[in-house]
């Protein structure tokens, strides 16, 4: 730096150059040779260029919002048992006439989006059967005529060492009609205390195959049940996520529980501020969000409530005509547009992974002792057995976290500063101190200069007089 004639004009720069912890500046300032000074100028500036490149690279890596996932297994003495929702492949029972049977089959078709097809090609005459019934409600009809779950159907039920009854199952309407959920109350959750099939839920059901009313072409062609294992806080989606068990078989469903912790936006795809938006559940879940979204879109488009979706408004239930011409086509349209319901992924959720195995039912001894000679093959054609339990008393934890934390970024930048030019926070304080002294010196010098000039002007004026 070139100094003025005033010997004190370069004192701040000289003091800063000789005392700063910034590497190379003292050699730059005190070099006697021009070539040596040029070398240190080029070296220091080159180091600053390398520093800027590395700091920019580290900041760019941070703003890629990359994540890492840590997976661990934790063993527990007991585990909260999930909800188990069970549905029959047959949605309506107890037809009282051939006219009602035809109406049942058509009602099943027009209320299920996957079976609707071209509405103009369907003969809807059979639905006139329901017009003769005053105040007809699709919800009430499916509840009254749906899968029965009395002592006759629930042959055996046991959870751990305790027997259970149909009162332990909560009825719920889904796309598969009337279903039943075991352990569906979030306020009263059962626990499994040991691993193995016989420590969980074990049930034997009569699927009432002989009373099926499904259309052989446009209805379900299977015989048996479908079940879904899910959190008690979730709305069941048995049609989309359920497993099938046919009549004449026993299914063993061994579960493993995985707790997933997703990171918030922008590193992940979950938004905590959206998780309090559910109207029917206190705890957020993706499936419940979708169900509520479907229900709201039907209300907006049709002005009525779909019979098997969450009920959170005072709108009337959709009539059969509204179901045919608006509600079911709306559901079909939503299903074909995945972005129509932008439900965020929950930041924390539990999922249950199922391993299934099957055995034939019944064995010869059971058939000989329990089956009536008047109805040979009845058990094989109607009975279904299901065992659901944890195979291990452990939880798999999957935790997502930032690949580069803010503290790691700060430490990395600090390391780059020290490596390239020897800078630290103290160096920044030194530079601020230099600026303060330099500013004070400039103001003081300018003030003295103005005072000197004013004195000389006054002297000239006085002598001139």
C-alpha positions in Angstrom: 0.0 0.0 0.0 1.3 3.5 -0.8 1.2 5.8 2.1 0.9 9.6 2.2 3.6 11.9 3.4 2.1 11.8 6.9 4.1 9.1 8.7 1.0 8.0 10.7 -1.2 7.5 7.6 -0.2 3.8 7.2 0.0 2.9 10.9 -3.4 0.9 11.0 -2.4 -1.1 7.9 1.1 -1.8 9.2 -0.3 -2.8 12.6 -2.9 -5.1 11.0 -0.4 -6.7 8.6 2.1 -7.4 11.3 -0.4 -8.7 13.9 -3.2 -10.4 12.0 -3.6 -14.2 12.1 -4.4 -14.1 8.3 -1.5 -16.0 6.7 0.8 -14.3 4.2 -0.3 -10.7 4.8 2.8 -9.8 6.9 5.2 -11.1 4.1 3.1 -9.3 1.6 3.5 -6.0 3.5 7.0 -6.2 4.8 8.8 -7.7 1.7 11.7 -5.5 0.7 11.9 -6.9 -2.9 9.2 -6.1 -5.4 9.5 -9.7 -6.8 9.1 -11.1 -3.4 6.1 -8.9 -2.6 4.5 -9.9 -6.0 5.0 -13.6 -5.1 3.2 -13.2 -1.8 0.4 -11.2 -3.4 -0.2 -13.8 -6.0 0.0 -16.6 -3.4 -2.4 -15.0 -1.0 -4.9 -14.1 -3.8 -4.6 -17.7 -5.2 -5.3 -19.1 -1.7 -8.4 -16.9 -1.5 -9.6 -18.1 -4.9 -9.2 -21.8 -3.7 -11.0 -20.9 -0.5 -14.0 -19.4 -2.3 -14.2 -22.4 -4.6 -14.2 -24.9 -1.7 -16.7 -22.9 0.4 -19.0 -22.5 -2.6 -18.8 -26.3 -3.2 -19.6 -27.1 0.5 -22.6 -24.7 0.5 -23.9 -26.1 -2.8 -23.6 -29.6 -1.3 -25.7 -28.5 1.7 -28.4 -27.0 -0.5 -28.8 -30.3 -2.4 -30.7 -31.4 0.8 -29.3 -34.9 0.7 -30.3 -37.3 3.4 -29.1 -40.5 5.1 -31.2 -43.3 6.6 -30.2 -45.1 9.7 -31.8 -48.5 10.3 -31.7 -50.2 13.7 -33.6 -53.0 15.6 -34.8 -52.6 19.1 -36.2 -55.5 21.2 -39.1 -54.8 23.5 -40.8 -57.0 26.3 -44.1 -56.2 24.7 -45.5 -54.6 21.6 -48.7 -52.7 20.8 -50.8 -54.9 18.7 -52.1 -53.3 15.4 -55.7 -53.1 14.2 -56.8 -56.0 12.0 -59.7 -55.3 9.6 -61.5 -58.3 8.1 -63.9 -58.3 5.2 -65.9 -60.9 3.3 -65.6 -61.2 -0.5 -69.4 -61.2 -0.5 -70.8 -57.8 0.3 -74.5 -58.4 0.7 -76.4 -61.3 2.3 -79.9 -62.3 3.1 -81.8 -61.7 -0.2 -85.5 -62.1 0.3 -86.5 -62.5 -3.3 -85.1 -62.9 -6.8 -85.8 -59.2 -7.4 -83.7 -58.2 -4.4 -80.9 -60.5 -5.5 -80.8 -58.7 -8.9 -80.9 -55.4 -7.1 -78.1 -56.4 -4.7 -75.8 -57.4 -7.6 -76.5 -54.1 -9.5 -76.1 -52.0 -6.3 -72.7 -53.7 -5.7 -71.7 -52.8 -9.3 -72.7 -49.1 -9.2 -71.1 -48.4 -5.8 -67.7 -49.8 -6.7 -65.7 -47.7 -9.2 -63.7 -50.7 -10.5 -66.9 -52.4 -11.7 -68.9 -49.5 -13.0 -67.6 -49.4 -16.6 -69.8 -47.7 -19.2 -72.9 -46.6 -17.3 -74.9 -46.2 -20.5 -74.5 -49.9 -21.2 -75.9 -51.0 -17.8 -79.6 -52.0 -17.4 -80.6 -50.2 -14.2 -84.1 -51.5 -14.1 -83.4 -53.8 -11.1 -82.6 -50.8 -8.9 -86.2 -49.9 -8.9 -86.6 -52.4 -6.2 -85.2 -49.9 -3.7 -87.5 -47.1 -4.8 -90.3 -49.0 -3.0 -88.5 -48.7 0.3 -89.2 -45.5 2.2 -86.2 -43.4 3.3 -83.8 -45.9 1.7 -80.2 -45.5 2.7 -77.3 -47.2 1.1 -75.2 -47.0 4.3 -78.0 -48.6 6.4 -78.7 -51.2 3.8 -75.0 -52.4 3.7 -75.0 -52.3 7.5 -78.1 -54.4 7.7 -77.4 -56.8 4.9 -73.7 -56.9 5.1 -71.3 -59.6 6.4 -72.8 -60.9 9.6 -70.5 -61.4 12.5 -72.5 -63.2 15.1 -71.6 -66.2 17.2 -72.6 -68.3 14.2 -70.0 -66.7 11.9 -67.2 -66.3 14.6 -66.5 -69.9 15.3 -63.5 -69.3 17.5 -61.6 -66.2 18.6 -58.6 -65.9 20.9 -56.0 -63.1 21.6 -53.1 -64.5 23.5 -54.6 -66.5 26.4 -57.9 -64.7 26.4 -60.9 -65.6 24.3 -62.7 -62.8 22.4 -66.2 -62.4 20.9 -67.9 -60.4 18.2 -68.2 -57.5 20.6 -64.4 -57.0 20.3 -64.8 -56.2 16.6 -65.9 -52.8 15.5 -68.0 -52.6 12.3 -66.7 -50.3 9.5 -67.9 -49.7 6.0 -65.4 -50.0 3.2 -65.3 -50.6 -0.5 -65.8 -54.3 0.4 -69.0 -53.6 2.2 -69.4 -54.2 6.0 -66.1 -55.1 7.6 -65.0 -55.6 11.2 -61.9 -54.2 12.9 -60.2 -55.9 15.9 -58.3 -53.6 18.3 -59.4 -50.5 16.4 -59.8 -48.2 19.4 -56.7 -46.0 19.8 -57.6 -45.4 23.4 -57.7 -49.1 24.3 -54.9 -50.9 22.5 -54.0 -54.5 23.3 -50.4 -55.6 23.7 -48.6 -58.8 22.6 -46.2 -60.0 25.3 -44.4 -62.8 23.6 -43.4 -63.8 20.1 -45.2 -66.5 18.1 -48.4 -67.3 16.4 -50.4 -68.3 19.5 -49.5 -65.1 21.4 -51.5 -63.0 18.9 -54.9 -63.0 17.3 -56.4 -66.4 16.2 -59.8 -66.6 14.7 -61.9 -69.1 12.8 -64.7 -67.8 10.7 -67.7 -69.1 8.8 -67.6 -67.1 5.5 -71.1 -68.3 4.7 -70.1 -69.2 1.2 -73.4 -70.9 0.5 -75.2 -67.5 1.0 -73.1 -65.5 -1.5 -75.0 -63.1 -3.7 -72.1 -61.7 -5.8 -72.6 -61.4 -9.5 -70.6 -64.2 -11.2 -69.3 -61.7 -13.9 -69.3 -58.2 -12.4 -68.8 -59.1 -8.8 -66.1 -60.8 -6.7 -65.6 -64.3 -7.9 -63.5 -65.4 -4.9 -64.8 -67.1 -1.7 -63.2 -66.2 1.6 -62.0 -63.1 3.4 -59.6 -60.3 3.0 -57.8 -58.7 5.9 -55.5 -55.7 6.5 -53.1 -55.1 9.3 -52.8 -51.4 10.0 -52.5 -48.7 12.7 -55.6 -48.1 14.8 -55.2 -44.4 13.8 -55.6 -45.2 10.1 -58.8 -45.6 8.0 -58.7 -49.2 6.6 -58.0 -49.7 2.9 -58.7 -53.4 2.6 -59.4 -53.3 -1.1 -56.0 -51.8 -1.9 -53.8 -53.2 0.8 -55.5 -56.3 2.1 -54.5 -60.0 1.9 -56.8 -62.8 0.8 -57.6 -66.0 2.6 -59.7 -68.5 0.7 -62.3 -70.9 2.3 -60.8 -74.2 3.3 -57.5 -72.7 4.4 -55.7 -71.2 7.4 -53.4 -68.2 7.0 -50.5 -67.5 9.3 -49.6 -63.8 9.1 -46.3 -63.1 10.9 -45.7 -59.4 11.4 -42.7 -57.2 11.8 -43.2 -53.6 12.9 -41.2 -50.7 11.4 -41.3 -47.2 12.8 -40.4 -44.6 10.1 -39.2 -41.1 10.9 -39.1 -38.9 7.9 -37.3 -35.6 7.8 -39.2 -32.4 7.2 -39.2 -30.4 4.0 -37.0 -29.4 2.1 -34.8 -32.4 3.0 -37.8 -34.8 2.9 -41.4 -34.8 1.6 -43.3 -34.4 4.9 -44.9 -31.3 6.2 -45.7 -31.1 9.9 -48.0 -28.1 9.5 -50.3 -30.2 7.2 -50.6 -33.1 9.6 -53.1 -31.4 11.8 -55.6 -31.0 9.0 -57.6 -34.2 9.4 -61.2 -34.0 10.5 -61.9 -37.5 11.6 -58.6 -38.6 13.2 -56.4 -36.9 15.8 -53.3 -38.6 14.5 -52.4 -38.0 10.8 -52.1 -40.9 8.4 -51.8 -40.9 4.6 -54.7 -43.3 4.0 -57.1 -41.3 6.2 -56.0 -38.1 4.4 -56.8 -39.7 1.0 -60.2 -41.0 2.3 -61.2 -37.5 3.6 -60.0 -35.9 0.4 -62.2 -38.3 -1.7 -65.1 -37.6 0.6 -64.7 -33.8 0.2 -64.4 -34.0 -3.5 -67.6 -35.9 -3.8 -69.3 -33.4 -1.5 -68.0 -30.6 -3.7 -69.0 -32.3 -7.0 -72.3 -34.0 -6.0 -73.5 -32.2 -2.8 -73.8 -35.5 -0.9 -71.7 -38.0 1.2 -70.4 -41.3 -0.1 -71.7 -44.1 2.1 -68.4 -45.8 2.9 -66.1 -42.7 3.2 -65.4 -40.7 6.4 -68.4 -38.7 7.6 -67.5 -35.2 8.8 -70.2 -33.0 7.4 -74.0 -32.5 7.7 -74.6 -33.2 4.0 -77.2 -35.9 3.1 -76.1 -39.3 2.0 -75.8 -39.9 -1.8 -78.9 -41.5 -3.3 -78.7 -44.3 -5.8 -79.1 -41.9 -8.7 -76.4 -39.6 -7.3 -74.2 -42.6 -6.8 -74.6 -43.8 -10.4 -74.3 -40.4 -12.2 -71.9 -38.5 -9.9 -70.4 -40.1 -6.8 -68.9 -43.3 -8.3 -67.8 -41.6 -11.5 -66.1 -39.0 -9.4 -64.2 -41.6 -7.4 -63.1 -43.2 -10.7 -61.9 -39.9 -12.0 -60.0 -39.2 -8.8 -58.3 -42.6 -8.9 -57.1 -41.9 -12.5 -55.6 -38.5 -11.4 -53.0 -39.3 -8.7 -52.3 -35.6 -8.1 -55.9 -34.7 -7.3 -55.4 -35.4 -3.6 -52.0 -34.0 -2.6 -51.7 -35.7 0.8 -48.2 -35.3 2.3 -46.2 -38.2 3.6 -46.4 -38.3 7.4 -43.2 -37.4 9.2 -43.7 -40.3 11.6 -45.7 -43.5 10.9 -45.7 -47.2 11.6 -46.0 -49.9 9.0 -46.4 -53.6 9.4 -44.7 -56.0 7.1 -46.5 -59.3 6.7 -45.1 -62.8 5.9 -47.9 -65.1 4.9 -48.0 -68.9 4.9 -51.0 -71.2 4.4 -52.3 -74.6 5.5 -55.3 -76.6 4.4 -58.4 -76.6 6.5 -59.8 -78.9 7.9 -57.8 -81.9 8.7 -59.5 -85.3 8.6 -60.1 -85.5 12.4 -61.8 -82.1 12.5 -63.9 -83.0 9.5 -65.0 -86.3 11.0 -65.9 -84.9 14.4 -67.3 -81.4 13.6 -68.9 -81.8 10.2 -72.5 -83.0 9.9 -73.0 -86.1 7.6 -75.9 -84.2 6.0 -73.5 -81.5 4.8 -70.3 -83.2 3.6 -67.6 -80.8 2.7 -69.2 -77.8 4.5 -66.2 -76.9 6.6 -63.9 -76.9 3.6 -66.3 -74.8 1.5 -67.1 -72.2 4.2 -64.5 -72.0 7.0 -61.6 -69.6 7.1 -58.9 -69.4 9.8 -56.5 -66.6 10.4 -53.6 -66.1 12.8 -51.9 -62.7 13.1 -48.9 -62.2 15.5 -45.5 -60.7 15.8 -42.8 -63.1 14.8 -40.2 -61.3 16.9 -40.6 -58.9 19.8 -38.7 -56.1 18.1 -39.2 -52.8 16.3 -37.2 -51.8 13.2 -36.5 -48.1 13.4 -35.8 -46.2 10.1 -34.7 -42.7 10.9 -34.0 -40.2 8.1 -31.6 -37.3 8.9 -29.7 -34.6 7.1 -26.6 -35.7 5.3 -24.9 -32.3 6.2 -26.0 -30.7 9.4 -25.7 -27.0 9.9 -23.0 -27.5 12.5 -21.1 -29.8 10.1 -21.4 -27.1 7.4 -20.0 -24.5 9.8 -17.2 -26.7 10.9 -16.4 -27.6 7.3 -16.3 -23.9 6.2 -14.1 -23.1 9.3 -11.7 -25.9 8.3 -11.5 -24.6 4.8 -10.8 -21.0 6.1 -8.0 -22.3 8.4 -6.5 -24.6 5.7 -6.3 -22.1 2.9 -5.6 -18.7 4.6 -5.4 -19.4 8.3 -8.6 -17.5 9.1 -10.9 -17.9 12.1 -13.5 -15.9 13.9 -10.7 -14.1 15.7 -9.4 -13.0 12.2 -12.8 -11.5 11.4 -12.7 -9.6 14.7 -9.2 -8.4 13.8 -10.4 -7.1 10.4 -13.4 -5.3 12.0 -11.0 -3.7 14.5 -8.8 -2.6 11.6 -11.8 -1.0 9.8 -12.8 0.8 13.0 -9.3 2.2 13.6 -8.9 3.1 9.9 -12.3 4.9 9.9 -11.4 6.8 13.1 -8.0 7.8 11.8 -9.5 9.0 8.5 -12.1 11.1 10.3 -9.4 12.5 12.7 -7.1 13.3 9.8 -9.8 15.0 7.8 -10.8 17.0 10.9 -7.2 18.2 11.6 -6.8 19.0 7.9 -10.0 21.1 7.9 -8.9 22.9 11.1 -5.5 23.6 9.6 -7.0 25.0 6.4 -9.4 27.2 8.4 -6.5 28.5 10.5 -4.5 29.4 7.4 -7.4 31.1 5.7 -8.0 33.2 8.8 -4.3 34.1 8.9 -4.4 35.2 5.3 -7.5 37.3 5.7 -6.0 39.0 8.8 -2.7 39.9 7.2 -4.5 41.0 4.1 -6.4 43.6 6.2 
